[in-house]
Amino acid sequence: MAVGADPRSSRSAGCPSPAAPRWRPAERLCARLAARYWDLDDPTRADDLAMMLAGDLIRVVIHPGTVHRYPN
């Protein structure tokens, strides 16, 4: 399936730099997020997860040109 054919996406933000990134295998992250946010007893959701894990996962990395930080 082409990326543009399915508009659903997921994102996760790592640590703010200069902390070292802590990458997780994409399949493991996908399964953990699905278990957290979906009812995997629902056959439709369970099938969605199985389809995602069976397919190729794509990681897109965006490097910002500028980062603005605001006080809390």
C-alpha positions in Angstrom: 0.0 0.0 0.0 1.3 3.4 -0.9 1.8 5.8 2.1 -0.5 8.3 0.5 -3.3 5.7 0.0 -3.9 5.6 3.8 -3.9 8.9 5.6 -3.6 7.4 9.1 -0.3 8.1 10.8 1.3 7.8 14.1 4.1 9.9 15.7 6.2 9.7 18.7 8.6 12.3 20.0 11.9 11.4 21.6 13.9 13.2 24.1 14.8 16.8 23.6 18.3 17.2 22.2 21.1 16.9 23.3 19.8 13.8 25.0 20.7 10.6 23.2 17.7 9.1 21.3 16.3 5.8 22.6 15.0 4.0 19.5 12.6 1.1 19.8 12.0 -1.5 17.1 9.1 -0.2 15.0 7.1 -3.4 15.4 7.4 -3.3 19.1 6.4 0.3 19.3 3.4 -0.3 17.0 2.2 -3.2 19.2 2.6 -1.3 22.4 0.7 1.7 21.1 -2.1 -0.5 19.7 -2.4 -2.3 23.1 -2.6 1.1 24.9 -5.1 2.9 22.7 -7.1 0.2 21.0 -9.4 -2.6 22.3 -7.5 -5.5 20.8 -10.4 -7.8 21.8 -12.2 -6.1 19.0 -11.6 -8.3 15.9 -11.4 -5.3 13.6 -8.7 -3.6 15.7 -6.8 -6.9 16.1 -6.9 -7.4 12.3 -5.7 -3.9 11.8 -2.7 -4.5 14.1 -1.9 -7.8 12.4 -2.0 -6.1 9.0 0.4 -3.3 10.2 2.8 -5.8 11.7 2.8 -7.9 8.5 3.5 -5.0 6.2 6.6 -2.9 5.9 6.8 -0.1 8.4 8.3 3.2 7.3 10.1 5.6 9.5 10.1 9.2 8.5 12.6 11.5 10.3 12.1 15.2 10.2 15.0 17.4 11.2 13.7 20.9 12.1 15.6 23.9 10.8 14.7 25.9 13.9 13.5 24.9 17.3 11.6 27.4 19.5 11.3 26.7 23.2 8.8 28.4 25.5 9.0 28.7 29.2 6.5 26.5 31.1 
